[in-house]
């Protein structure tokens, strides 16, 4: 159902029309730019060879190359070599980014393709536009619009990233024309992104949209964002009292604040988790949270019921068979499992990425993967009561601000009627 227009919408339209009138040759001037100096779509601008941090590799940590092969299976050109101490990416790398999304311990790193960076980018778009499109260089084939996220392959998005986006945004779609993947040399991409999206939809209970025709794409900003930007523009021209009346409107600054608060919540959640479980193993090794797991835990902390959809497993130990050799602990580069001085094996579910490497290296057969209570993924919020009180105050302020804005617009409208008389 369309939202009812009001005077603020009319003012926004007037402002946009005036900008067109004040610069009537804007579009024509753009068409007269020297083609050699114009932006040219180059797929290489959206790709890059990742760097491998061997210290996080399950195979390197366990000194067994058969413990994990996710990255090598996903690589369409067999460019990944794993030795006893290092992970190497060969010169034949297609820079598709699939190794980044498939590695459970985030060995492969490229800043612009890491989960948190991609999350922030999508949030900026999904908060400002009616639709956010995730696509690949081959599908797009042109310079992207502001609400299009261009990747070397859609498979770069991990299940955890999709999940954390789907639970909060319903305007994210994949744009892939029919048959575009059939002709792609990244032969493993379609299987990877289909698997990731399917997993995320199962966890979240929400679907990812799909567009196959460029003619169906929309690049319109949301009503809330346009209204927020207008109010911010009014503030910059001196009418601050009017702008201050509606903190709920989503302008660019509000979107930036949302992303900043999300980062702050993740950092606070991690500190709380460390305080709860101790932060380190008995051998003084710090637990490590992957970016993907941070996103998941943050989304679950916002709504603990979201954890119920996860069917995760973690290692369980039969102490009667354990010889305390420590192979399992050494095989975990995230330091999620531990054996204390009394021979007691333990695992922290929040840090465990359920890779099964510890089970694979256990020569005693003492470990097996067992279901984990989803509630173990909920990080308790020590400030829950205060947070609820603050949210109530914010909601009250928003309501009061909207009422003040409505009164201000009514006054403007009455003034306009008086002038016309």
C-alpha positions in Angstrom: 0.0 0.0 0.0 1.5 3.4 -1.1 2.2 5.9 1.7 0.1 9.0 1.7 1.8 12.0 0.3 2.1 15.2 2.4 3.5 18.7 1.9 7.1 17.5 2.5 6.9 15.2 -0.5 5.6 18.2 -2.6 8.6 20.3 -1.4 11.0 17.5 -2.3 9.5 17.3 -5.8 9.7 21.1 -6.2 13.4 21.1 -5.1 14.3 18.3 -7.6 12.4 20.1 -10.4 14.1 23.3 -9.6 17.5 21.7 -9.8 16.7 20.4 -13.3 15.6 23.8 -14.4 18.6 25.6 -12.9 20.9 23.2 -14.9 19.0 22.5 -18.1 22.1 21.3 -20.0 23.3 18.9 -17.3 22.5 15.7 -19.1 23.5 17.1 -22.5 26.8 18.2 -21.1 27.4 14.7 -19.8 26.8 13.3 -23.2 29.4 15.6 -24.7 32.3 14.4 -22.4 35.3 13.1 -24.3 34.8 9.3 -24.5 38.5 8.8 -23.7 38.1 10.6 -20.4 34.7 9.1 -19.4 34.3 6.3 -16.9 34.7 3.0 -18.7 33.4 -0.2 -17.1 36.4 -2.5 -16.3 35.6 -5.8 -14.6 39.2 -5.8 -13.2 38.2 -2.8 -11.0 35.9 -5.1 -9.0 38.4 -8.0 -8.6 41.6 -8.6 -6.7 43.8 -11.4 -5.7 43.3 -12.2 -2.0 46.1 -12.5 0.6 46.4 -15.8 2.4 47.0 -15.7 6.2 48.4 -19.2 6.6 48.2 -19.0 10.4 44.4 -19.5 10.2 44.4 -22.4 7.8 43.0 -25.7 9.2 45.4 -27.8 7.1 48.5 -25.8 8.2 47.4 -25.8 11.8 46.9 -29.6 11.9 49.7 -30.3 9.4 47.2 -32.5 7.4 46.1 -31.4 4.0 43.1 -33.7 4.1 41.4 -31.9 7.0 39.8 -29.3 4.8 39.5 -28.8 1.1 36.7 -26.2 0.8 38.8 -23.5 -0.9 40.4 -25.9 -3.3 37.0 -27.4 -4.3 35.6 -23.9 -4.9 38.6 -22.6 -6.9 37.7 -23.0 -10.6 41.4 -23.1 -11.8 43.1 -25.0 -9.0 45.2 -22.0 -8.1 45.5 -22.8 -4.4 48.4 -24.8 -3.0 48.6 -25.8 0.7 51.9 -26.9 2.1 53.0 -27.8 5.6 53.4 -24.2 6.7 52.0 -21.9 4.0 49.0 -21.4 1.7 49.9 -20.1 -1.7 47.7 -18.6 -4.4 49.1 -19.2 -7.9 49.4 -16.8 -10.8 46.5 -18.5 -12.5 44.0 -17.0 -9.9 40.8 -15.7 -11.6 40.3 -13.4 -8.6 36.7 -14.6 -8.3 36.7 -14.4 -4.5 35.1 -17.8 -3.9 38.0 -19.0 -1.7 37.2 -16.0 0.6 33.6 -17.0 1.1 34.2 -20.8 1.4 37.0 -20.8 4.0 35.4 -21.2 7.5 38.4 -19.6 9.3 38.7 -16.7 6.8 42.3 -17.5 5.7 41.8 -15.6 2.4 41.4 -11.8 2.9 40.7 -9.0 0.5 39.4 -5.8 2.3 36.6 -5.0 -0.2 35.3 -8.5 -0.2 35.3 -9.3 3.6 31.9 -9.9 5.2 31.8 -6.8 7.4 32.8 -4.4 4.6 30.2 -5.9 2.3 27.6 -5.8 5.0 28.2 -2.0 5.5 28.0 -1.4 1.8 24.7 -3.2 1.4 23.2 -1.5 4.4 24.0 1.9 3.0 22.2 1.0 -0.2 19.3 -0.9 1.3 18.6 2.0 3.7 18.6 4.6 0.9 17.0 2.8 -2.1 13.9 0.9 -2.8 16.0 -2.0 -4.0 19.6 -3.1 -3.5 20.9 -5.4 -6.3 23.8 -7.8 -5.8 25.3 -8.8 -9.1 28.6 -9.8 -10.8 30.8 -8.1 -13.4 29.6 -10.5 -16.2 25.9 -10.0 -15.5 26.1 -6.2 -15.4 28.6 -5.4 -18.1 28.3 -1.7 -17.5 29.2 1.0 -15.0 27.1 0.3 -12.0 24.3 2.5 -10.6 24.5 3.7 -7.0 22.3 0.8 -5.7 24.1 -2.0 -7.4 26.8 -4.0 -5.6 29.2 -5.5 -8.2 31.2 -8.6 -7.3 33.5 -10.8 -9.2 31.0 -13.5 -8.4 27.8 -13.5 -6.3 29.3 -16.5 -4.5 31.5 -14.0 -2.6 28.6 -13.4 -0.2 28.8 -16.0 2.6 25.7 -17.6 4.2 26.4 -15.6 7.4 26.4 -12.3 5.5 23.2 -13.2 3.7 21.6 -14.2 7.0 22.5 -11.0 8.8 21.2 -8.9 5.9 17.9 -10.8 5.3 16.8 -10.6 8.9 16.7 -6.8 8.7 16.1 -5.9 5.1 13.5 -7.1 2.6 14.7 -5.1 -0.4 17.8 -7.0 -1.4 17.8 -9.0 -4.7 20.3 -10.8 -6.9 20.5 -9.6 -10.5 21.6 -12.4 -12.8 20.2 -12.6 -16.4 19.1 -16.1 -17.5 22.1 -18.1 -18.8 24.8 -15.7 -17.6 26.3 -18.3 -15.3 26.3 -21.0 -18.1 28.9 -19.0 -20.1 31.0 -18.0 -17.1 34.6 -19.4 -16.7 34.1 -19.3 -13.0 32.5 -22.7 -13.3 32.0 -23.3 -9.6 30.3 -19.9 -8.8 26.7 -20.9 -9.4 26.9 -23.9 -7.1 28.6 -21.8 -4.4 26.1 -18.9 -4.4 23.1 -21.2 -4.7 24.3 -23.1 -1.6 25.0 -19.9 0.3 21.7 -18.3 -0.4 19.8 -21.5 0.3 21.5 -21.8 3.7 20.8 -18.2 4.6 17.1 -18.5 3.6 16.8 -21.5 5.8 18.4 -19.7 8.8 16.5 -16.5 8.4 13.1 -17.7 7.0 13.2 -14.9 4.4 13.9 -15.2 0.6 16.5 -13.4 -1.5 14.9 -11.6 -4.4 15.9 -12.4 -8.0 15.8 -10.2 -11.1 16.7 -11.5 -14.5 15.9 -8.5 -16.7 17.7 -5.2 -16.6 14.4 -3.5 -17.6 12.9 -4.5 -14.3 15.6 -2.9 -12.2 14.6 0.2 -10.2 17.1 2.9 -9.0 14.7 5.0 -7.0 15.6 6.2 -3.5 13.2 5.4 -0.7 10.7 7.9 0.4 12.1 8.0 4.0 15.6 8.6 2.7 14.5 11.5 0.4 12.6 13.1 3.2 15.6 12.7 5.5 18.0 14.2 3.0 15.6 17.1 2.4 15.5 17.8 6.2 19.3 17.7 6.4 19.5 20.1 3.4 17.2 22.4 5.2 19.4 22.2 8.3 22.5 23.1 6.3 20.8 26.2 5.0 20.0 27.5 8.4 16.6 26.2 9.3 17.9 23.8 12.0 14.8 24.0 14.1 12.8 22.3 11.4 15.4 19.6 10.8 15.7 18.8 14.4 12.0 17.9 14.7 12.3 14.5 12.9 15.3 12.4 14.0 13.5 9.3 12.6 14.0 10.3 9.0 16.7 8.4 7.2 19.1 10.8 5.5 22.7 10.0 4.7 23.9 11.0 8.2 21.3 8.7 9.8 22.4 5.8 7.6 26.0 6.4 8.6 24.9 6.5 12.2 23.2 3.1 11.8 26.3 1.5 10.5 28.4 3.0 13.2 26.0 1.7 15.9 26.1 -1.7 14.3 29.9 -1.8 14.6 29.7 -0.6 18.2 27.2 -3.3 19.0 29.5 -6.0 17.5 32.4 -4.7 19.6 30.3 -4.6 22.7 29.0 -8.1 22.0 32.5 -9.4 21.6 33.6 -7.8 24.8 30.6 -9.3 26.7 31.4 -12.7 25.2 35.0 -12.5 26.2 34.0 -11.5 29.7 31.5 -14.4 29.9 33.8 -17.2 28.7 37.1 -15.8 29.8 38.5 -14.7 26.4 41.4 -17.2 26.4 42.1 -20.9 26.7 43.9 -22.5 29.6 47.1 -22.2 27.6 46.5 -18.4 27.3 45.6 -18.4 23.6 42.9 -15.9 22.8 39.7 -17.1 21.2 39.1 -15.7 17.7 35.8 -14.6 16.2 35.6 -14.6 12.4 33.8 -11.6 10.8 31.0 -13.9 9.6 30.4 -15.3 13.1 30.4 -11.7 14.5 27.6 -10.8 12.1 25.6 -13.8 13.0 26.0 -13.4 16.8 25.1 -9.7 16.5 21.9 -10.5 14.6 21.0 -13.2 17.1 21.7 -10.9 20.0 19.2 -8.4 18.6 16.5 -11.1 18.5 17.5 -14.3 20.4 14.6 -16.3 18.7 16.7 -16.2 15.5 19.1 -18.7 17.0 16.4 -21.4 16.9 16.8 -21.9 13.1 20.4 -22.9 13.4 21.3 -26.6 13.4 24.9 -26.4 14.3 27.3 -29.0 15.6 30.4 -28.8 17.8 32.9 -31.5 19.0 31.9 -33.6 21.9 34.6 -35.7 23.8 34.5 -39.1 25.3 37.0 -38.6 28.1 37.5 -42.3 28.6 39.2 -42.5 25.2 41.1 -39.1 25.3 44.9 -39.4 25.7 45.3 -35.6 26.1 47.7 -35.5 23.1 46.4 -32.0 22.2 46.2 -32.6 18.5 42.6 -31.3 18.5 43.6 -28.0 20.2 46.5 -27.5 17.7 44.2 -28.1 14.7 41.9 -25.2 15.7 43.4 -21.9 14.6 40.4 -20.0 16.2 41.2 -21.5 19.6 37.6 -22.5 20.1 38.4 -25.8 21.9 40.7 -26.5 24.9 42.1 -29.2 27.1 42.9 -28.0 30.6 45.5 -29.3 33.0 43.0 -31.9 34.4 42.4 -33.3 30.9 39.0 -31.8 30.5 38.1 -31.0 26.9 35.8 -28.1 26.3 34.6 -26.0 23.3 33.1 -22.6 23.1 30.2 -22.8 20.6 30.2 -19.1 19.9 33.7 -19.3 18.5 33.5 -22.8 16.9 32.8 -22.6 13.1 31.8 -26.3 13.1 34.5 -27.3 10.6 35.2 -30.7 12.2 39.0 -30.4 11.9 39.5 -31.4 15.6 37.5 -34.6 15.0 39.4 -35.5 11.9 42.8 -35.3 13.7 41.8 -37.1 16.8 43.8 -40.4 16.6 42.1 -41.7 19.7 38.6 -41.5 18.3 37.5 -39.5 21.4 35.8 -36.7 19.5 32.7 -36.6 17.4 30.5 -33.8 16.1 27.3 -33.4 18.2 24.3 -31.0 18.0 24.7 -27.7 19.8 21.9 -26.0 21.7 21.1 -22.9 19.6 20.8 -20.9 22.8 24.5 -21.2 23.2 24.8 -18.7 20.4 22.9 -16.0 22.3 25.3 -13.6 24.0 23.7 -12.2 27.1 23.3 -8.4 27.1 24.3 -7.1 30.6 22.7 -3.8 29.7 19.4 -5.2 28.4 17.3 -3.3 30.9 19.0 0.0 30.2 18.9 -0.6 26.4 15.1 -1.2 26.6 14.7 2.0 28.6 16.8 3.9 26.0 14.8 2.5 23.1 11.6 3.6 24.8 13.0 7.1 25.2 14.0 7.2 21.5 10.6 6.1 20.4 9.0 8.8 22.5 11.4 11.4 21.0 10.6 10.2 17.5 6.9 10.5 18.1 7.3 14.0 19.6 9.6 15.0 16.7 7.1 13.8 14.1 4.3 15.7 15.8 6.4 18.9 15.8 7.3 18.4 12.1 3.6 17.9 11.3 2.8 21.2 13.1 5.6 23.0 11.2 4.3 21.7 7.8 0.7 22.6 8.7 2.0 26.2 9.5 3.8 26.3 6.1 0.7 25.1 4.3 -1.5 27.7 6.0 1.0 30.4 5.2 0.9 29.3 1.5 -2.9 29.5 1.5 -2.7 33.0 3.1 -0.3 34.2 0.4 -2.5 32.9 -2.4 -5.4 34.8 -1.0 
